[in-house]
Amino acid sequence: MKGKKLLSGYRYKKSGTVVPSQNLIKRCIMKKIIFVILLGVVGFHSCQISGRDKRKVPYVLVIGIDGLGSHGFETAKTPHMNELMKNGAWTLSARTVIPSRSGPAWSSMITGATVEKHGVGSNGWTVEEKLLEPVFKSDYDMFPTIFGETRKHHPDAVIGTFHHWDKFNNFIERGVCDVSKSGGSENIVTEDACDFIDKRRPDLTFVHVDHVDHAGHHNGYRSEGYAFAIERADSLIGVFLERLKRSGIYEETVVIVVSDHGGFEHSHGGIHPDEMIVPFLISGKKVKKGYKIEHPVFIYDLAPTVAYLLGFELSGYISGTPLIDAFIN
């Protein structure tokens, strides 16, 4: 046997048995390790491509107008919002949650869940001092929001939130947004958000302006001052639309305009229609034009709709559903 020529990498044992050499064994092990690593990389890359492929649009901009009840459209002049409705899908009959207050309502919008699920029952809620635990928690000890879920499904996404009401930041997971910034006026918030859009081309931008609600509390939710504040908000929407065009991403963006609640007389928190009924407008890439949404819409449909646009689904604990009928298949 020893007279026969061995294949490269093999050797004889003293017993005469032919076995692979140590170098050959090491080479085989290294090849297997490299194969497994490459397989993992290809698999991960395929998942990433698959995740991107599921996205309906590259960019989503949500503009939240605090205190905008649908009754405000009866008296205020809103050319930019009218244009969004003409070129998009809309309803002026969406409903907020009970209590019709900012903290519970904004939390419902950005989580997709109702108050009894996410547990944010007041404007003073913080993750450290919550009275009612959420029924489902993320790694951030709170019900997951669209911002945290976007970061989980798209780790490289650019995400920004800009809010007129400084407490809004309490309802977002800490550290998941690239920018989460408060501003002292609707002008500052708009300027900061527009600069962010211009420079970063964000996947998801959420803007909150509070001056309409201020006008309602001060002047009344059916006053001339309230109508004027709505017109001011409409003009800011025009600023955003113009900035999207200047940035070159207007045609690739979906713009959503929503509100947390309206108001009755000088307050809100109850179930009067002026408090409960709010607008929900969607316009942009792949959105049906002039499509009035006839079925019931709730503010907590916002988060699942944004998730749908960005190519993923939220947990089974949410209350809302994506407004798929608003989009072209």
Summary of the structure (lengths in Angstrom):
residues: 329
radius of gyration: 26.6
end to end distance: 71.6
largest distance: 106.8
contacts: 1126
relative contact order: 0.21
helix: 43%
strand: 17%
